[in-house]
Amino acid sequence: MIIQFEGIKVAYHVTGSGKPLLLLHGYLETAEVWKPLTDRLSVEFRIIAVDLPGHGDSGVRGETHTMEFLARAVRAVVSDAGETSVLMIGHSLGGYVTLAFAEKFPELLAGYVLFASHPHADTPEAVEKRNREITVVRAGKKNIMYPGNISMMFAKKNLGSMAGELRRFKMIASRNSGEGIIAMLNGMITRPSRKSLVESGRVPLLWILGRDDLYFSPEKALRDTRLPQNAETVILENSGHLGFIEETERSAMLISGFTRRLDW
């Protein structure tokens, strides 16, 4: 499905029926990455998977896609899909968008899931890395940048057994435009901390992290955030940054169980 939003198209895909789960992919990804999880969950839920502006079949608007802009685009999808309350699941960058959405539109959330994501602003080191990637992409060399990023998403011990998924993720990343990649990178660089939002407990949270995540330490993420009573945390012991791929069945069970504890 395609909608028009602030001068660009935004694509989303719907499968299944039941309580609505809205899925937001990460950087260098598209809605396609969720397929193993959506295949499992669509027997029980209505799945709405969005191509965030800048990636997939959605358009690009300018050189910076702020998290607030992306959240407004997702709000338009929620409206077009006819939903008034969703469980929003955000992977990595998608988690940053989910937090911006929770700040702006909490009344539309039954709850949210942060998948290998966190509420903190970029560190100086992260900003430096993103700026280096922007330089590479501007030089027309995105194809030498994304393969390494994708490989780092998997726990090292899983790279052999998940060679097919590694190839699939690299193919998905290869189809994202340089303009879209730059817009996403600039948006992540400029995003603020939303630590206080998470700590406020305004919306129930399920926080799923990977023990072997090479992008950030689950222990540090949890140590730096004071979680409210309505937040649950799980560390997937056999996953890196892609727990919904590396431990699909466990992830589906966690999400399904969380939905039953929400006030829809």
Salt bridges, closest charged atoms under 4 A:
GLU6 OE1 - ARG61 NH1 2.48
GLU6 OE2 - ARG72 NE 3.03
GLU29 OE2 - HIS91 ND1 3.05
GLU32 OE2 - ARG175 NH2 2.66
ASP39 OD2 - LYS35 NZ 2.74
GLU44 OE2 - ARG260 NH1 3.68
ASP51 OD2 - HIS13 NE2 3.79
GLU63 OE1 - ARG138 NH2 2.99
GLU68 OE2 - ARG194 NH2 2.59
GLU83 OE2 - ARG46 NH1 2.62
GLU103 OE1 - ARG194 NH2 3.13
ASP122 OD2 - ARG130 NE 2.60
ASP122 OD1 - ARG191 NH1 2.82
GLU128 OE2 - ARG132 NH1 3.50
GLU133 OE2 - LYS129 NZ 2.67
GLU165 OE1 - ARG168 NE 2.92
GLU199 OE2 - LYS195 NZ 2.96
GLU199 OE1 - ARG226 NH1 3.93
ASP212 OD2 - LYS157 NZ 3.41
ASP213 OD2 - HIS241 ND1 2.79
GLU219 OE2 - ARG211 NH1 2.42
ASP224 OD2 - LYS220 NZ 2.76
GLU232 OE1 - ARG261 NH2 2.67
GLU237 OE2 - ARG211 NH2 2.75
GLU249 OE1 - ARG40 NE 3.09
